[in-house]
Amino acid sequence: RIFGKNLEDDANLKGILLQLAGLDDEKPFECVGTISEVQAAISTINKIRNKKGKLLQEIKSPEIHHPEILLQEFYLEHNLTEDYEKIIRKAIEALKYD
């Protein structure tokens, strides 16, 4: 909604996603989570969504066992406003795992 298109179908982002997931030479951004967190996010998306975007179908991220543990950690040292922190905490609580 924010970008006006499904970023999961944007082939131009494949290189960046590979880097973020630690499957390419370097990680481009520090502010988007660790390699393990990105891999856990990809693993979780692939498990809970019936329809994957083309880009995620192509990414062969290592299987992360118990990604919910990693994704439910919340670091208190951040620059989020209180409103954004509430949104993120609510989204974390809403994650459903088998």
Contacts in CASP RR format, 6 or more apart in sequence:
PFRMAT RR
TARGET T0000
AUTHOR 0000-0000-0000
METHOD contacts of the structure
MODEL  1
RIFGKNLEDDANLKGILLQLAGLDDEKPFECVGTISEVQAAISTINKIRN
KKGKLLQEIKSPEIHHPEILLQEFYLEHNLTEDYEKIIRKAIEALKYD
6 53 0 8 1.000
7 13 0 8 1.000
7 55 0 8 1.000
8 52 0 8 1.000
8 53 0 8 1.000
8 54 0 8 1.000
8 55 0 8 1.000
8 56 0 8 1.000
9 53 0 8 1.000
9 54 0 8 1.000
9 55 0 8 1.000
10 55 0 8 1.000
11 54 0 8 1.000
11 55 0 8 1.000
13 55 0 8 1.000
14 55 0 8 1.000
14 58 0 8 1.000
14 59 0 8 1.000
15 24 0 8 1.000
16 28 0 8 1.000
17 55 0 8 1.000
17 59 0 8 1.000
18 24 0 8 1.000
18 59 0 8 1.000
19 25 0 8 1.000
19 26 0 8 1.000
19 27 0 8 1.000
19 28 0 8 1.000
20 27 0 8 1.000
20 28 0 8 1.000
20 29 0 8 1.000
20 32 0 8 1.000
20 35 0 8 1.000
20 38 0 8 1.000
21 35 0 8 1.000
21 38 0 8 1.000
21 39 0 8 1.000
21 42 0 8 1.000
21 59 0 8 1.000
21 61 0 8 1.000
22 35 0 8 1.000
22 38 0 8 1.000
22 39 0 8 1.000
23 59 0 8 1.000
23 60 0 8 1.000
23 61 0 8 1.000
27 35 0 8 1.000
32 38 0 8 1.000
36 64 0 8 1.000
36 70 0 8 1.000
37 70 0 8 1.000
37 71 0 8 1.000
38 61 0 8 1.000
39 61 0 8 1.000
39 62 0 8 1.000
39 64 0 8 1.000
39 67 0 8 1.000
40 64 0 8 1.000
40 67 0 8 1.000
40 70 0 8 1.000
40 71 0 8 1.000
41 67 0 8 1.000
41 71 0 8 1.000
42 56 0 8 1.000
42 59 0 8 1.000
42 61 0 8 1.000
43 61 0 8 1.000
43 63 0 8 1.000
43 64 0 8 1.000
43 67 0 8 1.000
44 67 0 8 1.000
44 68 0 8 1.000
44 71 0 8 1.000
44 95 0 8 1.000
44 97 0 8 1.000
45 52 0 8 1.000
45 56 0 8 1.000
46 52 0 8 1.000
46 56 0 8 1.000
47 98 0 8 1.000
48 95 0 8 1.000
48 96 0 8 1.000
48 97 0 8 1.000
64 70 0 8 1.000
67 97 0 8 1.000
68 95 0 8 1.000
68 97 0 8 1.000
71 92 0 8 1.000
71 95 0 8 1.000
72 92 0 8 1.000
72 95 0 8 1.000
74 88 0 8 1.000
74 89 0 8 1.000
74 92 0 8 1.000
78 85 0 8 1.000
80 88 0 8 1.000
END
